[in-house]
Amino acid sequence: MHKVGLPHGTSVTKWPVNDKPIRISVTDTHSVLVTCRESRKIKQFSTDGKLLRQIQLPEDVVSPRHTIQLSSGEFVVCHRITDDLLHRVCLIDSNGHVVKSYGGPKGSGTQQVNVPVHLAVDRNGLVFVADANNYRVLLLSPALTFVRKVLSREQLGWRPYRVWLDSVYT
C-alpha cells in the first residue's frame, strides 16, 4: 500500500500491509481501512500510514471482500467465495465479533445475497451492497435490515463489482 501526496506532493509512504490486502475504504475520520482476505483481518491506518489497529475476524467470516465503518464505530464487512455456504454482510464490533448479519446461504431473495463484493455507506448510515451474482445493488439499514433494491438486473445489465456514493447523493 502506498500513500501518494496530491496534487503537488512527491513523497511516497509505504504502508505495512503484508496480509494480501484486497480492498480499501476511507472512514469519515479519514483513516484508511484495509480488508485482508486470507488472514481475515481489518487493518486501520492513519493518513500518514501508521497502523492504528487491526481486527481479527471470526472463523465464519470466510474470505472478506470489503469493509466500511459506520459513524457508530462498528464495521460492516461483506464476505463470500462463490462456493462458500455463507454469503453475508456482517456488522462487526470493535473486538471483531459479529453483532448481526444479513444473508446466509447464497440466494436471490430479499434476505439473501449471492457474492456480495463491495459496500458504501451514506451520511445516514444506510449501507449499499453490490450483490454481484444477483446483478443488483441493495440498500440495508445501519442495523442490516433490508430496506429495498436500489438497482435491479434489468436496470444494470451487468454484475456490479463496486458501489460508490458521490457528494451530490450523500
N, C-alpha and C positions, 0 to 999 in steps of 0.2 A: 504494500500500500504506500502511496506517495502523496505528499501534500505539495501542491504547486501554487506559489503565490501568484495572484492575478490582480489587476491586469499587467502591472509593470514589474512585479517581483521576479527574481530569478532563482530564489533559493528553493531547494527540494529537500524535504524531510522524509526519511524512510520510517515507516511505522512497523513495529514488531508484530506482524500478524503472520504466524507460521502454521496456522491450523487450516490451511486451504480455504481461504475466505471465498464466499460465493456471491454475496450481495452486501451493499451498504445502504444506510439511510442516515439522515440528519435529524436530530431531535429539535424541539422548539427552543432548547437552550444552546443549540449549535454544536453539541457534541456529535460524534460520529459513531454509529452502531455498525458493527461488522458481524455478519452471520457466518459462522464457520460450520459447514455441513458435516464433515466427517467426525470432528471432535464434539459436535453438538454443543457449541458454545456461542454465547453472545459476548462480544468484546466492545466495551465503550471507551472511546478515546476523546481527549480534549482536542481543540482545534490545532494545537501545536504538536500533536502526535503522542501525548503522554497517555499511557494505559490507565484509565480511571478505575475500571473494574471489569471482571469477567464473570459471567454467569454460566454455570454448567446446567444444561437442560436435562430433564429426566430421560430415562431409557426409552419411554414410549413416544418421545418426540423424535421420530426417526427422520433423518435427512432434512433438517430445517432448511428452508429456502430463502426466507426474508424475515426481517424483524423491524418493527416500528415501536415507538414509545408513545404512550398516551400521556396527557397532561397530569394524570394521577400518579405517574411514575411507573406504572405497570407496563409490561411489554406485550405485544401481540406478535406471535410467530406463526407462520404457515409452514406446514411440513407435509412431505409425501415423497414417494418414489412410485412410479406407475404401478409396480407390482405390490406395493405395501398394502396392508389391510386398512391402515388408518390414513385418511386424507382429511386433515383438520386445520383449523385456525384456533390457536390456543392463547388464552390470557394467562400471562406468566407473572408471578410476583417477583420482588427484588431478590429473593432467595432461589429462584429457579423452579418454583413449584407451579404446577398447572392449577389455576384457580377455577377456570371454566374453559370449555371447548365447544366449538361449533363444527359439526361434521361427524365423521366416523368412517364406516365402510364407504368406499367411493360410490358415488351415485349422482343423479341429476335432480333430485327432489329439492324442495326449499330448505331442507335441513341437512343437505349433503353437498359435498364438493368432489371434484374429480381433477386432481392435480392443481391445487392452489399454489400459485408461484410468486405472487407479488402483492404487496399491500400499500395502501396510502391511508392517511388519517386527515380529516378536516378539522377546522378550529372548534367544532362542536364535539369532537371525539368520535364521529362516525367513521367506521372502518370500511374501506373499499377493498374488495378481494378480486384479483384476476384469477378466475377459475378456468384454466386453460382448456382442459379436455371437454368442458361443457360449453365452450365458446361464449362465456358470459362474464359480466362483472356484477358482483353482488354488493349490497350495502348492508352492513351489520351495525347494531348499536354498540356503544362502548362496552356493554356487558355481553357482547357477542350473540345477540338475538337477531334473527332475520328481520330486516326492515322491508327490503324489496330488491328486485332485479333491476339494475341500472341500465345495463345493455344486454341484449339477447343475441343468440346465434344469428338470427335473421338481420339484426342491425349491424353486427360486426362482420360476419362473413369469414372471419379468421380467428385463430386462437389468440387471446390476449396474454402476452407474456410479461407485460409491465403495466402499471397504472400510476399516473402522476396527477396531482392537482395543481393548478396554477393560481396565482393571486387573484384572478378575476373570480374564480369559484369560491376560494376559501375566504 
